[in-house]
Amino acid sequence: MKNFVAEPHGPAPLPQLMAATAQSLPEQAHALARARAFAEPLLANETLDTGENTLAHADAVAALLKTIGGSEAMQAASYLVYACDHLNKPQEVIAKAFGDNFAALALETTKLVRVQRQASQAQLASVRAATAIPMAQTAAAQTENVRKMLLAFSRDLRVVMLRLASRLQTLRHFASSKLALPPGLARESLQVFAPLANRLGIREIKWEMEDLAFRFLEPDTYRQVARLLDEKRAEREAHVEHLRARLELELKAEGIASTVEGRPKHIFSIVKKMRSKSLGFDQVYDIRALRIVVANVPDCYAALSWVHSQFTPVTEEFDDYIAKPKANGYQSLHTIVRDPAGQPIEVQIRTQAMHDHAEHGVAAHWAYKEAGAKGYSGVSASGTFEAKIAVLRQLLAWKRDLSGEQAPGVFDDRIYVLTPEAAIVELPQGATAVDFAYSVHTNLGHRCRGARVDGVMVPLNTPLKNGQTVEVTVAKEGGPSRDWLNAELGYLVSPRARAKVRAWFNALALNETVAKGREAVEKLLQRVGKTAIKLDDLASQLGFNSADDLFEVVGKDEFSLRNIETVLRPPEPTLPDDDFRLLKKPRSTANPTQGGVLVVGVDSLMTQLAKCCKPAPPDAICGFVTRGKGVSVHRSDCSNLREMVAKNGERVIEVEWGQAQASAAAVYPVDVAVEAADRQGLLRDISEVFTKEKMNVIGVQTQSLKGTAWMTFTVEVPDSGRLAKVLGLVADLNGVRSARRR
């Protein structure tokens, strides 16, 4: 069979639906006969996937449509649908022979047939292989997608009706041929098509489809209930016939013209009622049932009154669907009564119009839609606005059923495409193959490099349409293109897919930043001789959750390496000599230089205050003889000094402050570390404290990360003793968590 590509259409919004409903198909003389004659040479020797002859299937579908009120145009379309598969240019050929409306209806339905055929084949292959549905979709999700696809393809209700009739005929074929129906097809019939027929009020199709599908799904249960129905069939039918004749005769005597008939028994409905209410077969009341059809609504209630007067009603089993119709428009009175022998019997009472709607649903209104000015089946097209609106309401109600939403047009922005395995994928309107790839799997989207749509290579930014089969080609490795995020280029429509692409590039940038930070930290560790330290321990010591968190802020230049260097071991000062306070030692200890440091036992030796710990009187101090720079004076508790002593203890020398240490002219630089909650004006407030205490600030380093500010102030003080008071004042400032000398 030849494939075709038709222009698919999503469901139209309410104004468009009303406009389409108001239009009618052009008059086509003998359309049904002409359509069959057109299709016969194409279909006579062809078979469907089910094994049924294609022409015989089309004949049966046309006949079924006729029984439920489908127009001649719809019956004709049942032939044209299958003829499309055998035409090179079906749109042109059918439009020329039958008109554009016939061509559109046939092509739209054909496209849906092809999509469902692919899905059914995939499900059948899955069952045979004992594997899950491709793309890991659950049966429930796939069933829901089939429902949505039905709607997405349903430009009008005629397309839906053609599919319902075709599916029912398929079930009939399997039943009559004694062939095994694929379980996926049976479940889809029971869970998708039968509820759809019920929603549209076409109970004649609903009942039969449910029974046939159930017969294939649960053959043992079906046979058991059928046997129970058959055991006393003759007795039950005789009893029902006696009651039927009595009711019809006595209602006529009461002046109520009516037709009374026995109501068919449907096995699936009996089983469903037994299971839902935990009933035995004998407790199901509607095994015996009658239907009374009268002329008008007052006669419905008059007949009900008479029935209740002649039999004992089961009051809790009464339902008035005339006063309160069902959602699909169904109207009738339902009552359960007991005959003189105490046997329950269900009685339904309705008008002929209610009966037509109950059996054929919205199909009863199609005559109005397709009649034109001359009317159809003797019904004038004038004054039929209410009937047209009823059709629209059913379609919109069906949309709400499927979506769970309360607004019309809920599927206007969705399309449904297929994977090569015929799994259905839901996408936003205008979606591309890249959107498709990301909806299937994130990694598939990242590596997407090309696409085939219905077997044809297309650009990645080609918008997809309903029912198309999409296959993507991927690279073994790699990532998305930045062009995909350019809205003007049209590669991505789905917000979810765009978010995945952004996340990929964000992760890529983060990896680069972390790598940059790691390199900087590792170089620092090599420089200070601390390569053995664990990076996670270092990060924890600095207040980070992990080493990568530390590398990230270092890579972004948001965290100074000096902070890490301070925690480890600050290196010996390597700046020019004029950056240090160099003090010449006096030749005589009795008359030391102002602010100087005495080297005990050594005369006229150059000293310098160590940059790492910045000692100031009256700190306990210790000297260390350096190479070429004299004696470096450290605080006795300096961690740097401890390491140097451990390696070269012989170079330690005793030092002490000179007599001029109390002079106001001598000042010493000390470092103050402040940790605080970052806020506006924090630096100004701290600086004001030092200013009021007459301490000169000669250097400031600040670092802010995640709402916390770390500040290091270099302050000149005459002695370290005065610093304690100032640190207390700083610690009292708003937001300051700690203030200490480093």
SULRA-V251819 format. One line per field, one symbol per residue. phi: phi as a letter, one per 30 degrees, with the letter a starting at -180 (. if undefined). A space follows every 50 residues. Layout:
phi = ???
//
This chain:
phi = .ddbbcddbddddedddddddddbdddbdheddddddddeddceccbddd jdddddddeddddddddcjdddddddddddeddedccdbeeddddddbjd ddddddddddddeddddddddddddddddhbddeihddddddddddedde dddddbdddddddddddddddddddddidddeedddddddccdddddddd icdededdddddddeddbeddeddddddddebdddddddddddddddddd ddddicdabcbdcdccddddddddddchcdedcddcdcbbbcccdadede dddddddddcbddcedccbcdddbddddjdblccbcbcdediddbcbcba dddddedddchdddcdeddcdiddibhicdddiceddddddddddddded edcicccdidcdcbbbbcdeciddbcbdeidcddeeddddaedddecdba bcchicdbddcdddbeidccbccbddakbdcdddddeddidbcdeddddd dddddddddddddddddddddddddddcibdddddddddddcjcdadddd ddddddicbdddddddddaedeebdeeddcdcbddddbddbdddidbccd ibchcdbbddddchdbdcedbbcbdccibiccccddcddddddddddbdd cdbdbaddddddddddbbdbcccbcaddadidddddddddddchcdccab bbbbahicccbbccbdbdadddddddddddddddjdcabbdd
//
